[in-house]
Amino acid sequence: MTEQQETLRRQVVLQKPQFELKLLAGCDSSFIGENILSVFVVLKYPELELVESVWHYGEVELPYIPGFLAFREAPNLVKAYGKLQHEPDLIMVDGHGIAHPRRLGIASQLGVLLNKPTMGVAKKVLTGKHEEPFMEKGSITPLTHRGEHIGNVIRTKDKVKPVFVSPGHLMDLESATALALQTVLKHKLPEPTRLADHYAEVFKAEVR
């Protein structure tokens, strides 16, 4: 699996996005015992109106190994993505992009597998060091690991815990940071991942 991760990592491209953003997806996965529920939502940009939500529920194919969580999540996310009627220009993933010990979090892995621009928005840090940003909305500090700037720590609302943003694939940190802030409405999380998170709970009740 380390070899496979390294092969995928070498395919990650960080660049200014080359698309006109009209449809923005958010995705999230939730484990239920040895099964996994993956959700995709698609929103119009910049209105952030929900266009579509889909889910796929299946068995987890691999045991949990620290640093390889993406291998547990990615196959089911790809199946959920295949159910979308609208093709998004960018996918915002609940998780990390390159802010990962080996620079291949779920956002980067999914981006390579789908050949789509992706970015990660995570609630917790996985690797790296950072200073706490100021308490005001829009405050940002760098997340660094082994001398590399791998992500940004962003306060999306006054006095709430920050989120950790990193580019996934076919995306750069500057654009990912700007987009994370632009897509925050009433809540701490940007709307695409917040809605994916929300629908994961809704669909979980249906599965049960």
C-alpha positions in Angstrom: 0.0 0.0 0.0 2.9 2.3 0.6 4.0 1.8 -3.0 0.5 2.5 -4.3 0.4 5.7 -2.1 3.7 6.8 -3.5 2.6 6.2 -7.1 -0.6 8.3 -6.5 1.4 11.0 -4.8 3.6 11.4 -7.8 0.6 12.2 -9.9 -0.6 15.0 -7.7 -0.5 18.4 -9.5 -0.6 21.6 -7.6 -1.5 24.6 -9.9 -3.8 27.5 -10.2 -7.2 26.1 -11.2 -8.0 26.1 -14.9 -11.7 26.1 -14.8 -14.7 28.4 -14.6 -16.3 27.5 -11.4 -20.1 27.0 -11.8 -20.7 23.8 -10.0 -19.0 23.0 -6.7 -19.2 19.6 -5.0 -18.8 18.7 -1.3 -18.2 15.2 -0.1 -17.9 13.3 3.2 -17.8 9.7 4.4 -19.1 8.2 7.6 -18.3 4.7 8.9 -21.1 2.6 10.3 -19.4 -0.5 11.8 -17.6 -2.2 9.0 -19.6 -0.3 6.3 -19.1 3.1 4.9 -21.6 5.8 3.7 -20.2 8.4 1.2 -22.1 11.5 0.3 -21.7 14.0 -2.5 -23.6 17.3 -2.8 -23.4 19.7 -5.7 -24.0 23.4 -5.3 -24.3 26.3 -7.8 -21.5 28.7 -7.5 -21.5 31.5 -6.3 -25.1 31.2 -5.2 -24.4 28.1 -3.1 -27.8 26.7 -3.9 -28.1 22.9 -3.6 -28.5 21.2 -7.0 -28.1 17.5 -6.1 -27.3 15.1 -3.3 -26.3 11.4 -3.7 -25.0 8.7 -1.5 -23.4 5.2 -1.8 -23.4 2.7 1.1 -21.0 -0.3 1.0 -18.6 -2.5 2.8 -15.2 -1.2 3.8 -12.6 -3.2 1.8 -9.6 -2.5 4.1 -8.8 -2.5 7.8 -7.9 0.9 9.4 -4.1 1.6 9.1 -3.0 5.1 10.3 -1.9 7.3 7.4 -3.8 5.2 4.9 -7.4 6.1 5.8 -7.9 7.5 2.3 -7.7 3.9 1.0 -10.7 3.0 3.1 -12.7 6.0 2.0 -11.8 6.5 -1.7 -13.4 3.4 -3.4 -16.8 4.2 -1.9 -16.5 8.0 -2.7 -15.7 7.1 -6.3 -18.9 5.0 -6.4 -21.0 7.8 -4.9 -19.4 10.3 -7.4 -20.5 8.0 -10.2 -24.2 8.6 -9.3 -24.0 12.3 -9.8 -26.1 13.8 -12.7 -24.2 17.1 -12.6 -20.4 17.1 -13.1 -18.8 19.5 -10.7 -15.9 21.8 -11.6 -14.3 21.4 -8.2 -14.7 19.0 -5.2 -14.3 20.2 -1.7 -13.5 17.2 0.5 -14.1 16.8 4.2 -10.5 15.9 5.0 -7.0 16.8 4.0 -5.3 17.3 0.6 -1.5 17.5 0.8 -1.6 18.3 4.5 -0.7 14.7 5.2 2.5 13.1 6.4 3.2 11.7 2.9 1.3 14.5 1.0 -1.6 12.3 0.0 -4.7 12.9 2.1 -8.2 11.9 0.9 -8.7 15.1 -1.2 -5.5 14.5 -3.1 -6.1 10.8 -3.6 -9.7 11.4 -4.8 -8.5 14.1 -7.1 -6.0 11.8 -8.8 -8.5 8.9 -9.0 -11.2 11.1 -10.6 -8.8 13.4 -12.4 -10.7 16.4 -10.9 -9.6 19.5 -9.1 -10.0 19.0 -5.3 -9.3 20.7 -2.1 -9.4 19.6 1.5 -11.2 21.2 4.4 -10.6 19.4 7.7 -11.7 20.0 11.2 -8.5 18.7 12.9 -4.9 18.9 12.0 -3.3 15.6 10.8 0.4 16.7 10.5 2.5 19.8 10.8 2.9 22.8 13.1 1.0 26.1 13.2 0.4 29.1 15.3 -3.2 29.8 16.4 -4.8 32.4 14.0 -6.3 35.5 15.6 -9.9 35.1 16.9 -11.4 37.3 14.1 -13.0 35.8 11.0 -10.5 35.7 8.1 -7.4 35.3 10.2 -5.0 32.8 8.7 -1.7 31.1 9.8 0.4 28.7 7.8 0.5 25.0 8.5 4.0 23.7 7.9 5.7 20.3 7.9 9.4 19.6 7.4 9.9 23.2 6.1 7.0 22.9 3.6 4.0 25.2 3.6 1.3 22.4 3.3 -1.9 24.2 4.2 -3.5 27.2 6.0 -5.2 27.4 9.3 -8.3 29.6 8.8 -10.7 31.2 11.3 -13.9 31.1 9.3 -16.0 32.8 12.0 -15.2 35.0 15.0 -14.1 33.0 18.0 -14.8 29.5 16.6 -12.2 26.8 16.2 -10.3 27.1 12.9 -10.4 24.8 9.9 -7.4 23.3 8.1 -7.4 23.9 4.3 -5.0 22.4 1.8 -4.9 21.9 -2.0 -5.8 18.4 -3.2 -5.1 18.0 -6.9 -5.2 20.5 -9.8 -5.5 23.3 -7.2 -3.3 25.6 -5.3 -3.3 26.7 -1.7 -4.1 30.4 -2.4 -7.2 29.5 -4.4 -8.3 26.9 -1.9 -8.0 29.3 0.9 -9.9 32.0 -0.9 -12.7 29.6 -1.8 -13.0 28.2 1.7 -13.6 31.7 3.0 -16.0 32.7 0.2 -18.2 29.6 0.7 -18.8 30.0 4.5 -22.3 31.2 5.2 -23.8 30.9 8.8 -21.7 28.0 10.0 -18.0 27.4 10.7 -17.6 24.9 7.8 -17.8 26.0 4.1 -21.2 25.2 2.7 -20.2 22.3 0.4 -18.6 20.2 3.2 -21.2 21.4 5.8 -24.0 20.1 3.6 -22.2 16.8 2.8 -21.8 16.4 6.6 -25.4 17.2 7.1 -26.7 14.8 4.5 -24.4 12.0 5.8 -26.5 12.2 9.0 -29.8 12.3 7.1 -28.8 9.3 4.8 -27.4 7.4 7.8 -30.9 7.3 9.3 -32.2 5.9 6.0 -29.6 3.2 5.9 -30.3 2.1 9.4 
